[in-house]
Amino acid sequence: MSLVATLICNPAQPSLDSTVLEAARAILPSSSLAEWLDAGIAADIPFASEEPPHAIADRLRDALQRIPVDIVVQPRIARRKKLLLADMDSTMIGQECIDELAAFANLKDHVAAITERAMRGEIEFEPALRERVALLKGLPVSIVDEVFTKHITLTPGGPALVKTMRANGAHTCLVSGGFTLFSERVAAAIGFQENRANTLIVEDGKLAGRVQEPILGRAAKLATLVDLLETFEQDDIDTLVIGDGANDLAMIEKAGLGVAYHAKPAVAAAAAARIDHGDLTALLYAQGYKRSEFVTE
């Protein structure tokens, strides 16, 4: 099988050189010369093997563990994906929106602890969301403006990822177990064509402490992927899915390239690919895009 191993580091900390690439080549069977995608930051190494890509990636990761480099191993065919489905909280943005809202009720630590357990898969997502939303009852909905403006940051590389894929014909969708009050703004800021999330119920300008049912959780995220595949008549192999929490795992596992991004341990272990060091431009390098092909405007 014709495969490619992509080595990627954080653009802020270039750590790849010919020595690292040759060390990787020595581990890969029937490898060709490395091809730079971005000097010092990302490179492809084509090779051939019948071994599962996940096992090869693990072996490379073990061999290069002292170097802050991410490794994605995949078939060379259909690398450039036609559909991007991305989680929002702690993936496309650096925060969990519900935790930031809870700060205004002086409950951030309590809510964040529940969020962490849900994202690790230790408790079911839907009841955990209902519990946390109930604690927000009475907060003025206008607080969302302040939270988004002052406390939400876009993950580096996100706009380049979305704009480059769109420029090359991909459809992009932000899907979140969070709330439309945030996903609509985040999607617009980054450039997603659509977004899907949960709806907080608002009464008299205040959060009612309830979320519209049914809740968009793990099953609904997977259903979103299936729906988009049917809508755009794509195959699984044509999809790139990225997320960090347990509620992302079903859609990650179905994708052609499912990526755990700075993810919880159980998600990183189960995903076909993982990014632990790089920013979101790593997902462009993983598709074989060179830095000169990135769209940033």
ZAFI-464404 format. One line per field, with one value per residue: residue number from 0; x, y, z of N, C-alpha, C in turn. Coordinates in nm, 3 decimals. Each point is the difference from the previous one (the first is absolute). Layout:
N
num <- c(NUM,...) .
n_x <- c(X,...) .
n_y <- c(Y,...) .
n_z <- c(Z,...) .
ca_x <- c(X,...) .
ca_y <- c(Y,...) .
ca_z <- c(Z,...) .
c_x <- c(X,...) .
c_y <- c(Y,...) .
c_z <- c(Z,...) .
END
This chain:
297
num <- c(0,1,2,3,4,5,6,7,8,9,10,11,12,13,14,15,16,17,18,19,20,21,22,23,24,25,26,27,28,29,30,31,32,33,34,35,36,37,38,39,40,41,42,43,44,45,46,47,48,49,50,51,52,53,54,55,56,57,58,59,60,61,62,63,64,65,66,67,68,69,70,71,72,73,74,75,76,77,78,79,80,81,82,83,84,85,86,87,88,89,90,91,92,93,94,95,96,97,98,99,100,101,102,103,104,105,106,107,108,109,110,111,112,113,114,115,116,117,118,119,120,121,122,123,124,125,126,127,128,129,130,131,132,133,134,135,136,137,138,139,140,141,142,143,144,145,146,147,148,149,150,151,152,153,154,155,156,157,158,159,160,161,162,163,164,165,166,167,168,169,170,171,172,173,174,175,176,177,178,179,180,181,182,183,184,185,186,187,188,189,190,191,192,193,194,195,196,197,198,199,200,201,202,203,204,205,206,207,208,209,210,211,212,213,214,215,216,217,218,219,220,221,222,223,224,225,226,227,228,229,230,231,232,233,234,235,236,237,238,239,240,241,242,243,244,245,246,247,248,249,250,251,252,253,254,255,256,257,258,259,260,261,262,263,264,265,266,267,268,269,270,271,272,273,274,275,276,277,278,279,280,281,282,283,284,285,286,287,288,289,290,291,292,293,294,295,296) .
n_x <- c(0.085,-0.035,0.092,-0.036,0.118,-0.082,0.116,-0.058,0.056,-0.003,-0.068,-0.041,0.014,0.056,-0.020,-0.040,0.083,0.104,0.059,-0.099,-0.001,0.130,-0.011,-0.094,0.073,0.092,-0.109,-0.017,-0.078,0.094,0.070,-0.062,0.065,0.032,-0.122,0.067,-0.089,0.085,0.108,0.043,-0.114,-0.002,-0.006,-0.009,-0.024,0.001,-0.082,0.037,-0.120,-0.013,0.087,-0.087,-0.048,-0.101,0.032,0.009,-0.109,-0.052,0.050,-0.040,-0.117,0.009,0.039,-0.096,-0.024,0.129,-0.060,-0.033,-0.025,-0.098,-0.060,-0.028,-0.049,-0.005,-0.101,0.072,-0.093,-0.067,0.122,-0.025,-0.051,-0.121,0.015,-0.014,0.006,-0.021,0.047,-0.069,-0.058,0.107,-0.059,-0.108,-0.038,0.062,-0.130,-0.061,-0.089,-0.047,0.128,0.016,-0.115,0.040,0.107,-0.101,-0.015,0.131,-0.021,0.100,0.059,-0.120,-0.039,0.119,-0.018,-0.127,0.037,0.100,-0.085,-0.086,0.098,0.030,-0.132,0.026,-0.073,-0.130,0.014,-0.110,-0.004,0.127,-0.044,-0.105,0.085,0.091,-0.085,-0.049,0.132,-0.031,-0.103,-0.060,0.103,0.026,-0.076,-0.007,0.016,-0.073,-0.045,-0.004,-0.061,-0.075,-0.023,-0.017,-0.072,-0.046,0.090,0.023,-0.007,0.130,-0.004,-0.102,0.013,0.130,-0.028,-0.093,0.071,0.106,-0.067,-0.060,0.119,0.015,-0.116,0.056,-0.092,-0.026,-0.004,-0.040,0.031,-0.093,0.048,0.058,0.007,-0.115,-0.023,0.080,-0.057,-0.110,0.048,0.030,-0.108,-0.064,0.058,-0.022,-0.127,-0.055,-0.041,0.009,-0.095,0.024,-0.093,0.010,-0.129,0.054,-0.087,-0.051,-0.022,-0.067,0.078,-0.045,0.109,-0.078,0.126,-0.045,0.016,-0.016,-0.100,0.054,0.083,0.082,0.011,0.056,-0.120,-0.037,0.119,-0.010,-0.123,0.064,0.101,-0.084,-0.066,0.116,0.036,-0.124,0.001,0.128,-0.066,0.052,0.119,0.003,0.067,-0.106,-0.011,0.009,0.017,-0.022,0.051,-0.044,-0.135,-0.050,-0.068,0.131,0.014,-0.131,-0.005,0.092,-0.060,-0.105,0.073,0.023,0.008,-0.003,-0.003,0.076,-0.057,0.125,-0.026,-0.115,0.065,-0.124,-0.020,0.111,-0.029,-0.125,0.039,-0.028,-0.019,0.111,-0.040,0.121,0.071,-0.043,-0.016,-0.108,0.109,0.021,-0.129,0.061,0.104,-0.087,-0.059,0.126,-0.067,0.064,0.093,0.060,-0.071,0.043,-0.131,0.045,-0.036) .
n_y <- c(-0.120,0.096,0.033,0.092,0.027,0.079,0.063,0.042,0.118,0.058,0.081,0.016,-0.131,0.050,-0.129,0.012,-0.100,-0.004,0.025,0.080,0.057,-0.003,0.044,0.081,0.036,-0.003,0.052,0.078,-0.102,-0.028,0.078,0.108,0.086,0.066,0.052,0.113,0.017,0.011,0.056,-0.105,-0.002,-0.034,-0.134,-0.044,-0.123,-0.015,-0.105,-0.127,-0.044,-0.121,0.056,-0.011,0.108,-0.033,-0.124,0.037,0.075,-0.100,-0.082,0.080,0.011,-0.129,-0.016,0.090,-0.071,0.014,-0.014,0.128,-0.119,0.039,-0.117,0.018,-0.122,0.000,-0.056,-0.014,-0.092,0.089,0.051,0.068,0.037,-0.047,-0.049,0.112,-0.083,0.112,-0.052,0.063,-0.033,0.067,0.034,0.054,-0.007,0.085,0.028,-0.027,0.033,-0.119,-0.033,0.068,-0.054,-0.117,0.058,0.039,-0.128,0.031,-0.071,0.075,-0.005,0.020,0.093,0.059,-0.034,0.039,0.113,0.005,-0.036,0.088,0.089,-0.047,0.017,0.066,0.098,-0.030,0.034,-0.063,-0.092,-0.014,0.009,-0.080,-0.073,0.015,-0.023,-0.091,-0.012,0.016,-0.059,0.095,-0.054,0.129,-0.018,0.126,-0.084,-0.065,0.124,0.020,-0.118,0.017,0.124,-0.030,-0.111,0.018,-0.094,0.037,-0.130,0.021,0.052,0.030,0.134,-0.026,-0.086,0.078,0.112,-0.071,-0.070,0.109,0.060,-0.119,0.060,0.004,-0.076,0.106,-0.078,0.093,-0.106,0.041,-0.059,0.112,0.131,0.013,0.048,-0.106,-0.115,0.078,0.052,-0.116,-0.057,0.112,-0.003,-0.132,0.001,-0.071,-0.092,-0.086,0.005,-0.098,0.033,0.001,0.008,0.105,-0.036,0.108,0.049,0.100,-0.035,-0.110,-0.065,-0.091,-0.034,0.011,-0.116,0.045,-0.087,-0.104,-0.041,0.089,-0.132,-0.107,-0.051,0.120,0.001,-0.128,0.026,0.105,-0.078,-0.093,0.099,0.051,-0.122,-0.016,0.115,-0.020,-0.116,-0.001,-0.058,-0.096,-0.056,0.068,-0.051,0.121,-0.069,0.106,-0.048,0.027,-0.009,-0.068,0.113,0.014,-0.100,-0.007,0.133,0.006,-0.103,0.070,0.104,0.049,0.122,-0.079,0.124,-0.051,0.118,-0.012,-0.128,-0.039,-0.064,-0.027,0.127,0.048,-0.088,0.042,0.126,0.005,0.128,0.056,0.119,-0.013,0.037,-0.030,0.107,0.068,0.071,-0.073,0.036,0.112,0.001,-0.047,0.100,0.030,0.097,0.072,0.055,-0.009,-0.108,0.038,0.006,0.122,0.040) .
n_z <- c(0.000,-0.085,0.090,0.088,0.052,0.067,0.007,0.112,0.009,0.117,-0.083,0.125,-0.020,-0.109,-0.022,-0.127,-0.022,-0.081,0.118,0.038,-0.119,0.004,0.125,-0.045,-0.103,0.095,0.053,-0.105,-0.035,-0.089,0.080,-0.046,-0.076,0.110,0.006,-0.001,0.096,0.102,-0.050,0.070,-0.071,-0.128,-0.003,-0.125,0.041,-0.131,0.018,0.008,0.040,0.048,0.083,0.101,-0.062,0.082,-0.030,-0.127,0.011,0.071,-0.092,-0.095,0.060,0.022,-0.125,-0.023,0.109,-0.019,-0.117,0.017,-0.051,-0.082,0.000,-0.128,0.010,-0.133,-0.068,-0.109,-0.026,-0.070,-0.001,-0.107,0.115,-0.020,0.124,0.067,0.103,0.070,0.111,0.094,0.116,0.037,-0.113,-0.051,0.126,0.079,0.006,0.115,-0.093,0.031,0.005,-0.113,-0.043,0.046,-0.056,-0.078,0.027,-0.010,-0.113,-0.045,0.117,0.055,-0.088,0.011,0.125,-0.012,-0.060,0.084,0.096,-0.050,-0.013,0.119,-0.007,0.114,-0.056,-0.010,-0.128,-0.041,0.098,-0.035,-0.126,0.020,0.071,-0.094,-0.099,0.083,0.013,-0.127,0.057,-0.070,-0.063,-0.011,-0.106,0.039,0.102,-0.091,-0.020,0.130,0.018,-0.108,0.034,0.129,-0.017,-0.123,-0.023,-0.124,-0.023,0.018,-0.121,0.082,-0.009,0.010,0.099,0.051,-0.008,0.037,0.090,0.039,-0.006,0.058,0.026,0.121,0.057,0.075,0.106,0.084,0.076,0.088,0.109,-0.042,-0.017,-0.067,0.122,0.009,-0.038,0.001,0.113,0.058,-0.051,0.029,0.118,-0.007,-0.039,0.099,-0.087,0.100,0.092,0.088,0.089,0.131,0.027,0.059,0.093,-0.059,0.120,-0.054,-0.102,0.061,0.034,-0.059,-0.022,-0.124,-0.062,-0.123,0.012,-0.062,0.092,-0.053,0.007,0.055,0.024,0.045,0.059,0.033,0.044,0.052,0.034,0.042,0.059,0.037,0.036,0.046,0.067,0.026,0.022,0.122,-0.007,0.091,-0.100,-0.043,0.123,0.056,0.113,0.078,0.113,0.125,0.000,0.103,0.002,-0.029,0.084,0.005,-0.010,0.095,0.061,-0.039,0.032,-0.122,0.054,0.106,0.049,0.097,0.028,0.046,-0.022,0.056,0.098,0.040,-0.031,0.055,0.094,-0.015,-0.014,-0.129,0.031,0.043,0.045,0.051,-0.107,-0.121,-0.079,-0.035,-0.031,0.110,0.002,-0.035,0.081,0.089,-0.064,0.031,0.064,-0.090,0.076,-0.116,0.032,0.119,0.029,0.016,-0.119) .
ca_x <- c(-0.085,0.076,-0.031,0.086,0.014,0.023,0.056,-0.044,0.024,-0.063,0.070,0.073,0.118,0.050,0.091,0.032,0.116,0.029,0.033,-0.127,-0.068,0.070,-0.031,-0.134,0.009,0.063,-0.103,-0.106,0.039,-0.008,-0.027,0.061,0.057,-0.096,-0.038,-0.037,-0.122,0.038,0.133,0.015,-0.129,-0.080,0.053,-0.058,0.087,-0.076,0.054,-0.096,-0.012,-0.131,-0.028,-0.097,0.062,0.001,0.114,0.123,0.008,0.039,0.142,0.075,-0.016,0.086,0.139,0.031,-0.072,0.071,-0.018,-0.142,-0.048,-0.119,0.017,-0.124,0.025,-0.126,0.015,0.030,-0.116,-0.108,0.048,-0.065,-0.137,-0.105,-0.095,0.061,-0.093,0.088,-0.050,0.028,0.065,0.133,0.051,0.010,0.029,0.083,-0.074,-0.132,-0.088,-0.087,0.082,0.017,-0.128,-0.015,0.082,-0.083,-0.084,0.098,-0.006,0.085,0.075,-0.095,-0.047,0.114,0.028,-0.098,0.037,0.118,-0.041,-0.079,0.089,0.081,-0.088,-0.024,-0.144,-0.072,0.003,-0.130,-0.038,0.100,-0.030,-0.118,0.039,0.077,-0.086,-0.090,0.074,0.012,-0.131,-0.008,0.102,-0.049,0.056,0.096,0.134,0.065,0.083,0.123,0.080,0.059,0.096,0.112,0.051,0.011,0.109,0.004,0.121,0.087,-0.007,-0.137,-0.044,0.074,-0.053,-0.133,0.004,0.073,-0.084,-0.110,0.053,0.023,-0.127,-0.057,-0.107,0.048,-0.108,0.035,-0.104,0.037,-0.088,-0.022,-0.122,-0.007,0.036,0.143,0.043,-0.027,0.104,0.128,-0.003,0.016,0.135,0.100,-0.033,-0.078,-0.121,-0.117,0.029,-0.110,0.029,-0.119,-0.066,-0.037,-0.131,0.008,-0.130,0.009,0.137,0.088,0.008,-0.104,0.056,-0.038,0.049,-0.098,0.019,0.102,0.133,0.099,0.112,0.082,-0.077,-0.042,0.118,0.016,-0.112,0.032,0.095,-0.073,-0.089,0.080,0.048,-0.110,-0.034,0.102,0.032,0.139,0.030,0.071,0.140,0.011,-0.030,0.093,-0.073,0.092,-0.062,0.087,-0.069,-0.065,-0.118,0.045,0.069,-0.074,0.019,0.142,0.026,-0.062,0.059,0.114,0.110,-0.055,0.114,-0.013,0.081,0.034,-0.122,-0.001,0.077,-0.076,-0.027,0.128,0.036,-0.091,-0.006,0.096,0.110,-0.004,0.088,0.029,0.095,-0.023,-0.126,-0.095,0.057,0.044,-0.099,0.029,0.119,-0.042,-0.065,0.098,0.014,0.122,-0.026,-0.026,-0.137,-0.096,-0.079,-0.014,-0.084) .
ca_y <- c(0.120,0.124,0.084,0.116,0.046,0.144,0.046,0.139,0.061,0.130,0.101,0.091,-0.072,-0.090,-0.097,-0.104,0.017,-0.120,-0.109,-0.055,-0.065,-0.124,-0.094,-0.051,-0.084,-0.127,-0.083,-0.027,-0.092,0.046,0.144,0.089,0.120,0.091,0.117,0.110,0.079,0.129,-0.031,0.005,-0.012,-0.115,-0.074,-0.129,-0.112,-0.109,-0.133,-0.107,-0.099,-0.061,0.014,0.107,0.132,0.038,-0.067,0.064,0.132,-0.020,-0.036,0.122,0.091,-0.052,0.019,0.143,0.059,0.113,0.114,0.041,-0.015,-0.082,-0.095,-0.049,-0.102,-0.025,-0.030,0.118,0.036,0.082,0.073,0.131,-0.034,0.082,0.038,0.023,0.009,0.034,0.037,0.141,0.028,-0.059,-0.046,0.119,0.108,-0.050,-0.007,-0.064,0.116,-0.013,0.032,0.145,0.055,-0.033,0.093,0.114,-0.045,-0.043,-0.146,-0.052,-0.119,-0.110,-0.039,-0.050,-0.137,-0.085,0.001,-0.084,-0.140,-0.033,-0.007,-0.121,-0.115,-0.062,0.012,0.022,0.141,0.069,0.043,0.095,0.130,0.051,0.040,0.125,0.108,0.037,0.090,0.131,0.064,0.137,0.087,0.075,-0.053,0.099,-0.039,-0.072,0.097,0.024,-0.123,-0.022,0.106,0.011,-0.126,-0.105,0.019,-0.098,-0.082,0.036,-0.085,-0.033,0.066,-0.052,-0.133,0.008,0.075,-0.077,-0.111,0.057,0.045,-0.120,-0.066,-0.076,0.058,0.008,0.009,0.002,-0.073,0.018,-0.033,0.128,0.076,0.082,0.137,0.011,-0.064,0.088,0.104,-0.065,-0.042,0.120,0.054,-0.087,-0.017,-0.121,0.023,-0.024,-0.044,-0.068,-0.006,0.000,0.130,0.036,0.064,0.133,0.056,0.137,0.048,-0.075,-0.144,-0.069,-0.118,-0.118,-0.007,-0.060,-0.142,-0.089,0.058,-0.038,-0.064,-0.092,-0.062,0.104,0.040,-0.103,0.015,0.116,-0.046,-0.085,0.088,0.077,-0.095,-0.025,0.125,0.036,-0.122,-0.033,-0.123,0.020,0.032,0.140,0.087,0.032,0.034,0.034,0.028,-0.029,-0.064,-0.130,0.015,0.012,-0.122,-0.075,0.061,-0.013,-0.138,-0.025,0.085,-0.046,0.040,0.045,0.053,0.045,0.121,0.032,-0.063,-0.080,-0.123,-0.108,0.040,-0.007,-0.141,-0.068,0.066,-0.045,0.096,0.090,0.116,0.035,0.111,0.104,0.072,-0.058,-0.016,-0.139,-0.074,0.026,-0.080,-0.141,-0.022,0.017,0.139,0.072,0.131,0.097,-0.016,0.042,0.119,0.069,0.120) .
ca_z <- c(0.000,-0.009,0.116,0.023,0.138,0.006,0.127,0.015,0.131,0.018,-0.079,0.089,0.049,-0.105,0.060,-0.097,-0.086,-0.078,0.091,0.048,-0.112,-0.031,0.108,-0.029,-0.119,0.036,0.063,-0.097,-0.107,-0.139,0.003,-0.098,0.059,0.063,-0.079,0.089,-0.019,0.058,0.053,0.145,0.068,-0.043,-0.114,-0.035,-0.037,-0.063,0.021,-0.030,0.107,0.022,0.142,0.026,0.018,0.141,0.064,-0.050,0.065,0.139,0.003,-0.029,0.115,0.107,-0.038,-0.004,0.112,0.059,-0.089,-0.001,-0.136,-0.022,-0.111,-0.060,-0.102,-0.069,-0.143,-0.081,-0.081,0.057,0.119,0.010,0.035,-0.060,0.105,0.131,0.112,0.112,0.132,0.031,0.128,0.020,-0.129,-0.084,0.095,0.109,0.124,0.007,0.017,0.117,0.117,0.004,0.047,0.142,0.079,0.038,0.112,0.101,0.005,-0.108,0.039,0.014,-0.133,-0.077,0.044,-0.067,-0.142,-0.019,0.011,-0.118,-0.117,0.014,-0.017,0.130,0.023,-0.124,-0.040,0.003,0.135,0.050,-0.056,0.067,0.135,-0.006,-0.048,0.110,0.090,-0.064,0.003,0.050,-0.058,-0.117,-0.124,-0.050,0.045,-0.109,-0.074,0.075,0.001,-0.131,-0.031,0.094,0.056,-0.100,-0.096,-0.108,-0.002,-0.112,-0.118,-0.037,-0.123,-0.116,-0.029,-0.061,-0.126,-0.101,-0.045,-0.078,-0.128,-0.080,-0.029,0.111,0.082,0.138,0.098,0.141,0.072,0.140,0.110,0.068,-0.025,-0.122,0.034,-0.025,-0.124,-0.112,-0.003,-0.029,-0.141,-0.082,0.020,-0.062,-0.141,-0.028,-0.077,0.084,0.136,0.070,0.144,0.086,0.018,0.137,0.008,0.059,0.040,0.052,-0.007,0.090,-0.024,0.076,0.067,-0.077,-0.137,-0.089,-0.029,0.057,0.015,-0.099,0.067,-0.080,-0.108,-0.094,-0.079,-0.102,-0.094,-0.083,-0.101,-0.095,-0.077,-0.095,-0.101,-0.093,-0.067,-0.099,-0.075,0.024,0.071,0.126,-0.023,-0.041,0.113,0.108,0.122,0.106,0.129,0.114,0.111,-0.020,-0.084,-0.139,-0.042,-0.102,-0.133,-0.031,-0.044,-0.131,-0.103,-0.077,0.085,0.128,0.073,0.139,0.007,0.139,0.050,0.122,-0.026,-0.064,-0.138,-0.072,-0.017,-0.093,-0.131,-0.100,0.001,0.115,-0.002,0.139,0.008,-0.099,-0.002,-0.094,-0.134,-0.011,-0.078,-0.141,-0.034,-0.005,-0.129,-0.105,-0.043,0.032,0.063,-0.105,-0.048,0.102,-0.025,0.129,-0.016) .
c_x <- c(0.088,-0.045,0.091,0.000,0.031,0.047,-0.025,0.036,-0.073,0.077,0.082,0.129,0.050,0.105,0.035,0.126,0.027,0.032,-0.127,-0.069,0.068,-0.024,-0.137,0.002,0.057,-0.100,-0.104,0.048,-0.016,-0.029,0.072,0.060,-0.110,-0.025,-0.046,-0.133,0.021,0.131,0.007,-0.128,-0.078,0.061,-0.075,0.110,-0.088,0.067,-0.108,0.000,-0.140,-0.040,-0.102,0.069,0.011,0.121,0.132,0.018,0.045,0.150,0.089,-0.004,0.090,0.147,0.042,-0.058,0.070,-0.015,-0.148,-0.057,-0.124,0.022,-0.136,0.037,-0.134,0.027,0.024,-0.120,-0.097,0.043,-0.072,-0.150,-0.100,-0.104,0.076,-0.111,0.085,-0.078,0.039,0.083,0.129,0.054,0.018,0.016,0.073,-0.072,-0.121,-0.099,-0.086,0.076,0.017,-0.129,-0.015,0.082,-0.082,-0.100,0.088,0.001,0.095,0.071,-0.091,-0.043,0.114,0.035,-0.097,0.032,0.116,-0.037,-0.079,0.089,0.091,-0.083,-0.032,-0.147,-0.066,-0.013,-0.134,-0.042,0.100,-0.027,-0.123,0.033,0.074,-0.086,-0.094,0.067,0.014,-0.131,0.007,0.107,-0.058,0.067,0.103,0.143,0.077,0.091,0.134,0.090,0.070,0.110,0.126,0.064,0.018,0.111,-0.005,0.131,0.085,-0.011,-0.140,-0.048,0.073,-0.052,-0.131,0.006,0.072,-0.084,-0.117,0.047,0.027,-0.124,-0.065,-0.116,0.045,-0.116,0.057,-0.114,0.040,-0.105,-0.025,-0.125,0.008,0.037,0.149,0.038,-0.025,0.108,0.136,0.007,0.023,0.142,0.106,-0.027,-0.074,-0.126,-0.128,0.044,-0.125,0.040,-0.132,-0.054,-0.037,-0.136,0.014,-0.141,0.022,0.145,0.098,0.002,-0.097,0.052,-0.037,0.057,-0.104,0.035,-0.035,0.137,0.092,0.122,0.073,-0.077,-0.039,0.118,0.026,-0.109,0.023,0.096,-0.071,-0.089,0.079,0.058,-0.107,-0.032,0.097,0.051,0.149,0.011,0.077,0.143,0.022,-0.012,0.117,-0.084,0.100,-0.076,0.093,-0.066,-0.069,-0.123,0.035,0.044,-0.074,0.020,0.147,0.029,-0.058,0.072,0.111,0.130,-0.061,0.115,-0.039,0.095,0.023,-0.109,0.018,0.062,-0.077,-0.029,0.127,0.039,-0.083,0.001,0.107,0.121,-0.015,0.099,0.016,0.084,-0.037,-0.128,-0.088,0.051,0.056,-0.095,0.011,0.122,-0.037,-0.069,0.095,0.013,0.137,-0.035,-0.034,-0.143,-0.105,-0.071,-0.026,-0.087,-0.137) .
c_y <- c(0.124,0.096,0.123,0.032,0.149,0.037,0.150,0.050,0.134,0.105,0.097,-0.064,-0.099,-0.096,-0.115,0.036,-0.132,-0.119,-0.069,-0.077,-0.132,-0.105,-0.062,-0.094,-0.139,-0.098,-0.044,-0.093,0.064,0.149,0.074,0.120,0.088,0.121,0.110,0.062,0.141,-0.025,0.019,-0.028,-0.125,-0.065,-0.131,-0.103,-0.109,-0.135,-0.103,-0.101,-0.056,0.007,0.112,0.134,0.041,-0.060,0.063,0.137,-0.013,-0.032,0.123,0.096,-0.043,0.030,0.147,0.075,0.118,0.128,0.038,-0.001,-0.088,-0.085,-0.050,-0.097,-0.038,-0.044,0.128,0.044,0.087,0.076,0.134,-0.022,0.101,0.047,0.013,0.016,0.020,0.032,0.145,0.016,-0.079,-0.063,0.122,0.127,-0.060,-0.025,-0.094,0.110,-0.010,0.031,0.151,0.069,-0.021,0.092,0.118,-0.036,-0.049,-0.152,-0.064,-0.129,-0.122,-0.052,-0.059,-0.144,-0.098,-0.011,-0.096,-0.149,-0.044,-0.017,-0.122,-0.127,-0.071,0.007,0.028,0.149,0.070,0.040,0.099,0.140,0.061,0.052,0.134,0.117,0.049,0.100,0.141,0.079,0.140,0.092,0.076,-0.049,0.097,-0.031,-0.071,0.093,0.021,-0.123,-0.018,0.102,-0.007,-0.132,-0.113,0.032,-0.110,-0.077,0.037,-0.101,-0.031,0.068,-0.051,-0.137,0.009,0.069,-0.076,-0.115,0.051,0.042,-0.116,-0.087,-0.079,0.075,-0.007,0.024,-0.005,-0.068,-0.005,-0.051,0.122,0.067,0.086,0.145,0.026,-0.055,0.088,0.106,-0.059,-0.041,0.118,0.055,-0.083,-0.022,-0.126,0.035,-0.026,-0.043,-0.063,-0.014,-0.004,0.141,0.020,0.070,0.129,0.051,0.137,0.048,-0.072,-0.148,-0.072,-0.121,-0.129,0.012,-0.071,-0.146,-0.029,0.066,-0.052,-0.052,-0.093,-0.058,0.102,0.051,-0.100,0.013,0.120,-0.039,-0.083,0.085,0.078,-0.089,-0.024,0.125,0.032,-0.120,-0.033,-0.135,0.032,0.047,0.148,0.097,0.015,0.044,0.023,0.033,-0.042,-0.084,-0.130,0.011,0.020,-0.134,-0.076,0.059,-0.008,-0.138,-0.030,0.074,-0.069,0.033,0.060,0.038,0.043,0.119,0.041,-0.059,-0.069,-0.136,-0.109,0.032,-0.010,-0.145,-0.068,0.058,-0.054,0.091,0.092,0.114,0.045,0.127,0.117,0.077,-0.059,-0.006,-0.140,-0.081,0.029,-0.078,-0.148,-0.034,0.021,0.142,0.054,0.136,0.105,-0.008,0.047,0.128,0.067,0.125,-0.037) .
c_z <- c(0.000,0.110,0.002,0.149,-0.004,0.139,0.009,0.139,0.006,-0.078,0.087,0.053,-0.105,0.058,-0.094,-0.078,-0.069,0.088,0.051,-0.112,-0.037,0.108,-0.021,-0.120,0.032,0.061,-0.101,-0.110,-0.138,-0.010,-0.112,0.072,0.059,-0.089,0.096,-0.042,0.051,0.075,0.151,0.076,-0.041,-0.123,-0.017,-0.026,-0.060,0.028,-0.032,0.113,0.004,0.147,0.022,0.025,0.146,0.071,-0.042,0.066,0.144,0.011,-0.028,0.119,0.115,-0.030,0.007,0.119,0.065,-0.082,-0.004,-0.141,-0.003,-0.124,-0.045,-0.110,-0.062,-0.144,-0.080,-0.083,0.080,0.125,0.018,0.015,-0.056,0.102,0.132,0.103,0.126,0.126,0.027,0.127,0.016,-0.128,-0.091,0.084,0.119,0.129,-0.011,0.034,0.126,0.128,0.014,0.042,0.150,0.090,0.049,0.109,0.115,0.018,-0.101,0.041,0.009,-0.136,-0.083,0.039,-0.064,-0.149,-0.026,0.006,-0.122,-0.123,0.005,-0.018,0.130,0.039,-0.134,-0.031,0.025,0.142,0.059,-0.054,0.068,0.140,-0.001,-0.045,0.110,0.095,-0.057,0.007,0.062,-0.055,-0.119,-0.127,-0.059,0.041,-0.111,-0.080,0.069,0.001,-0.134,-0.029,0.085,0.039,-0.101,-0.099,-0.105,0.006,-0.120,-0.114,-0.048,-0.127,-0.125,-0.040,-0.076,-0.136,-0.111,-0.052,-0.083,-0.139,-0.094,-0.011,0.111,0.065,0.146,0.097,0.141,0.075,0.147,0.096,0.088,-0.054,-0.125,0.027,-0.023,-0.137,-0.122,-0.015,-0.037,-0.146,-0.092,0.009,-0.073,-0.148,-0.035,-0.078,0.080,0.139,0.060,0.146,0.077,0.018,0.146,-0.002,0.079,0.029,0.064,0.008,0.091,-0.038,0.092,0.075,-0.070,-0.142,-0.084,-0.028,-0.146,0.001,-0.110,0.075,-0.095,-0.119,-0.106,-0.083,-0.111,-0.106,-0.093,-0.111,-0.106,-0.090,-0.105,-0.110,-0.106,-0.081,-0.113,-0.079,0.008,0.069,0.128,-0.023,-0.034,0.117,0.096,0.119,0.112,0.128,0.112,0.108,-0.036,-0.090,-0.148,-0.058,-0.110,-0.138,-0.042,-0.057,-0.138,-0.113,-0.077,0.071,0.127,0.092,0.142,0.018,0.146,0.090,0.135,-0.031,-0.073,-0.146,-0.084,-0.029,-0.107,-0.141,-0.094,-0.005,0.120,-0.021,0.145,0.012,-0.092,0.019,-0.110,-0.144,-0.019,-0.087,-0.149,-0.046,-0.011,-0.131,-0.118,-0.054,0.041,0.059,-0.105,-0.055,0.101,-0.043,0.135,-0.008,-0.053) .
END
